[in-house]
Amino acid sequence: MSSRAPLPLRRVSILATDGAFASTLMQAKDFFHMASLRHGKLSGLGLTPTFATRLVSPDGQPVRTFSGVPIPVDGAPDEADIVVIPAFWDDFDALVARYPQVFDWLRARHRAGAALCGEATGVFWMAGAGLLDGKEATTYWRFFREFGERFPQVQLNPDKHLSDADNLYCASGVTSACDLYIHLIERYCGPDVAQAVARDILYEVQRSYTPGRMGFGGQKLHQDVAILQIQQWLENHFSEKFRFEDVARDHGMSIRNFMRRFQAATGDKPLHYLQRLRVETAKGLLSNSRKSIKTISYEVGYDDASFFARLFRQHTGLSPNPYRRQRHQRSE
């Protein structure tokens, strides 16, 4: 179980530009405003928001969205702990010419430690600022080719709906953005607030994919190519039966060298890393399916459901059934 306390959260800034989808602007606004109210309630403050959620535009002026609806904003960009960059439908070069200051602001926020979150085409802004160079990213499927041609230095992964690397988060579309916001709410406000918001907003959401395993991107920011290949292999084969000795041999390493290099590169021992992959996948299945605990245990790689339940509790602080009930229970 992770003992990391939620990070302090003071301000969420949602970037509004001409051509933005109004629905993605307000979706982000509603998620984080609800989290702020929930956090206030759990902190004994009643319905007092505990952090500010602001719509900002590059010049502080109202914007005209994709559908022609004018949207007022709260001001120009400034300090923020989380920056959300919603989807837009417009010529990106024209937007860059109109709003050249966005790149410097994003770079400054990233240097200051803010989490930057791009939804669909919003990822173009992070890539254009050079923040995703050499890092994994994803975007909306319709723009894979354009993104790849514009940003060949970015590791575009068309098979992922969510990616994270160095505090830079990408969501391929609306539903995956919802999962990303819940992840960040859990990171900054704690699991109780995240579960409450998920119950309020996502109770009936049906996904055609398993939510991504967030929190591993930072462990790929190293230069050990062989270990990166093994991390990718583990993501694709985590549910299978295998021995690390065989994995090491297949990648040209002795088991001792593999164990040493894996921990030096990722900060995790291989077994703990594998357990986290399995537990994060199980969390998504528990939240978004009605499969039995035994079935989920088997699907993530454990034949013994009792062992899986104990391991799940070690990593999350809850057994699988209570975790599922908290995610599925409607709010009072």
Secondary structure as UniProt FT lines:
FT   STRAND          11..15
FT   TURN            18..19
FT   HELIX           22..42
FT   TURN            43..44
FT   STRAND          52..56
FT   TURN            58..59
FT   STRAND          63..64
FT   TURN            66..67
FT   STRAND          70..71
FT   STRAND          82..85
FT   HELIX           92..98
FT   HELIX           101..111
FT   TURN            112..113
FT   STRAND          115..119
FT   HELIX           120..122
FT   HELIX           123..128
FT   TURN            129..134
FT   STRAND          136..137
FT   HELIX           141..143
FT   HELIX           144..150
FT   TURN            152..153
FT   STRAND          155..156
FT   TURN            158..159
FT   STRAND          162..165
FT   TURN            166..167
FT   STRAND          168..171
FT   HELIX           174..189
FT   HELIX           191..202
FT   TURN            203..204
FT   TURN            214..215
FT   HELIX           217..220
FT   HELIX           225..237
FT   TURN            238..239
FT   HELIX           244..250
FT   TURN            251..252
FT   HELIX           255..266
FT   HELIX           270..288
FT   HELIX           293..299
FT   TURN            300..301
FT   HELIX           305..316
FT   HELIX           320..328
//
